[in-house]
């Protein structure tokens, strides 16, 4: 499996399967890696070129001593696509990965044909954000992995399969603690972070491409629907799912994604506006 030389100090692990333009770029969440897409790779690669990458500090990629932030990760992806001679992609990002691909879409709009975000790591309320400094302190404390495990409990419900719980717990305990702390802080509390409202609103409104966003929380789904400007954008809500909803419902995720991709560039003829959703996708905003 290949690594790409992003700089003299950074190599990114990635896989590259299938064919079809524009390719899909799969971007995992905080404390995970590209194995997160094992539930979906075969189905997606049957119709598309699919590039699945380990972000800096994660998986089989290099672990910088500093700079493990969503903005740096987005720049890494831009460089990776240059290395692969891929001019345009449809990035698919989960959680922190949704921040990363949204930054890619804003800062490199010519690179992104359309965008897919899965239970994104943005749009947090100020009330929820009040707990983040304590979490970050814990991630920098004596037992960072135990703190990360406690944070991760928010990601599951009683219906989350045990194999998903176990995989992510094991992956978190394999993560470098400084990456967990630095990336979490950069998402939510550091200067320039876009994870908490109103910073989320101001930055995400700059995405000019079509966006498909799938949420577990109806309130945050409705909030993002109000930000989307492109008429081909859709927001879907699977209320009751866990944070890793695409892992819990892999076949449904692939079906919704493929259905939306087939609509891109076509006039709907139904007068749908930004933020609308297909009823067949489940509960929606």
N, C-alpha and C positions, 0 to 999 in steps of 0.2 A: 504494500500500500504506500502511496507517495506522501512525501512532505514537500512543501513549497518554501523556498527561501524568501522570506519577507524582508529581512535585513540581515546584517552580519550576526545579530544576536537573537533572531527570531525565526523559527521554523513552524509552520502550521501543518498539522496532519489533516488530510482530507481524503475522501473517496469520490470517484467520478464514474457514474454508471448510466447506462441507457443513452438515448439520443432524442432530439427534438428541440426546436427553438421557439421562444427563448427558454434557456435552461432554468431549472429551479435551484435555488441555493438554500439549503436547510441549516438553520442556526439554532442551536440548543440554548437552554436556560442556565441560570446561575447554579454552579456546583454540579453540573452535568457534563455530558459530552455528546458527540455525534452518535453514539450508540442509542441515544434517545429516539432516533428515527428508525430503529430496527423493525418497528411495527409497520412501517410505511414504505420503506425503500423499494422493495420488490414491486409493489403495486404501482408506485409512481414512476419507477424506471422503465416500466412496460410501455409508457407513452412519452416520457420526457428524459432529457439529460438531467441527471440529478447529482449535484455536488453537495456533499455533507461534510462540514468542517468542524474541527475542534478549535474553539476560540483560544486565544493566548491565555496561558495559565491553567488550561483545562485539558483533560484527556491526554493524548499523546503529543500535544503541541508543547513548545517551549514555555518555560515559566519565568517570565521577567521578574526581577526583584521589585520593580515598581512599574506603574503605568498600566495596570490591569483594569482598565475602565471601558465603559461602552463606547466612548468616542474613539479611543485608540483601537478598539476591536473593529469598529466600522471602517477605519482607515486601513486596517490589516486586510479586511475583506476586499476593499477596492484594489489594493495591491495584488491580492491573490487572483482576482479576476483578470488583472493585467497579465500576470504570470501565465494564466491559462488561456490568454487571448480570447476572453469572453467579453464582448462589449456590453451586453445587456442581459439582465436576469430578472426573474421573479423570486425575490427572497421570501422565505417562510421562517418566521422567528417566534419562538416561544418564550414568554416571561422576559428575562433580561435580554434574550435574543430578539424579542420584539422591539425593545429599545434600540438595540444595535442596528437592526435593519431599518428602523424608522430614521435613525441618524444617517444611515447610508442614503436613504431616499431624499432626505433634505439637503445633505451636503454634496451629493453626487447624483442629482436628479436624472441625468442622461444615462445613468447606469441601470436604473430601476424601471422596468416596464410596468409593473404592478407589484403590490405588496400584500403579504398575508401575515397577520399577527394573531397569536393564540394565547388567550388569557394574559394579555400584555402586562409587563412590569412597569406600567405608568398609570396616571390618573388616580393616584392614591389621595385620599382626603387628608386634610391637615390633622384631624383627630387621630387617624391611624398613624400618620407620620410622627406623632409625638412619641411613639414607642421606639422609633428607629435608632436614636442615639444610644439608648441602653443596649439594643441588640448589637450595634457596632462595637460598643465597649466590650461586650461579652465575646464577640468574635476576636477581639484583640487580647482577651484575657487568658487564664490558665487552661481553660477547657473549651477551646473554640469549636471543636467538632460536636461536642454535646450541645452547645448553643445553636449551631447550625441545624442539628437534628430537631431541636425545639422549634426553630423557625419553620422547618420543613413540615411540621405537623399541620400547619395551616394549609398545606398543599393537598391534603387528602380528605376524603369523607369516609363514612362507614362503608360505602360501596366501592371504594378504591381497591382493586385487586391486590392481594398480598405481594405478588411478584413485583408490582410497580413500587410499592412501599419499600420492599427489601432492596431492589436495585438502586434506588435513589439514596437510601441510607448508606449502603456500602460505598457508593460513589462519593458522597459527601465526606466520609471518613478518609477517603484517599486524596482529598483536595489539600493543596498547600494552604495553611490558615491565612497567610497574608493576602492571598488572592481572594478568598472568601470575604475578608474584611474590606479590602480595597474596592472590590467590585460592588459590594452592597452599598458602601458609603457613596461611591460615585453615581450610583443609580438614584439615590434619594436625598442625601444631605449635603454633598460637596457643592461648591460653587459651580454653576452651570448644569446641575442635575435636572433631569426632565421627568423624574418619576412621580412628583407630587404636584397637585394643582395649586396655583394656576400656571406654574411653569410648563406643565404638560400641555395645557391648552395652547399657549402661545407658540410652542415649538411644533407640536403635531399638526397644527393648522397650516403649516408651511408645506406639508406633503402634497404634491400636486398630482400624484398618480392614483389610479384606482386602488382601493384598499378593501380587502376582505378581513374582517376582524371577528373572531369567535371568542365569546366570553362565557364564564360561569356565573357572573354577577349581573343581574338585570339592571341595577342602578348604574354601574360603570359602563355597561353596554349602551344604555340610553345616552349617557354623557358623551361617549365617543361618536355616536351617530350624529350628534349635533356639531361635531368638528369637521366631518368629512365633506369635501367640496366636489369631488369628482362624481359625475352621475352614475358611473358603474360601480361605485363603492357599495358594500353591503356590511351590515353588522348582524351577527347571529348570536343568540344566547341559548346555551344549554344549561339552564338553571338546574342546580342540584349536582352537577358534575364537580369533580375535583379540579384543582389547578392544572393538572396534566390531562386535560380533557381529551386531547388527541391520542394519548396513550390508552386511556380508558375506553375510547370509542374509535379505534383506528379505522375500521371499515367505513364508518359514517363520516369521519373526517376526510378520508380520501374521496368519498362520493361528493361531499359538499365542495371540496376544493376543485375537483375535476369539473363539476357542473358550473361553478363560477368561472373557471378559466375558459370554458367554451363560450361564455357570454361576452367576453372581452372584445371590444371593437365592433360589436353588433348593436344595432338600435333595438331597444326592448319592445317598443311599440305599446307599452302599457303605462307610460307616464310615470314610471318610478323615478324618485329623486334620490339624492345622496342619502346614504344611511339605510336604504330599504333592504329587505331581506326576502329570500325565497321561503315560502311557507313550508316547502318540502324539507327544509333544513332543520326543522324543529322549532321550538319556541323562539320568537324573534322580536326584534325592535324595528 
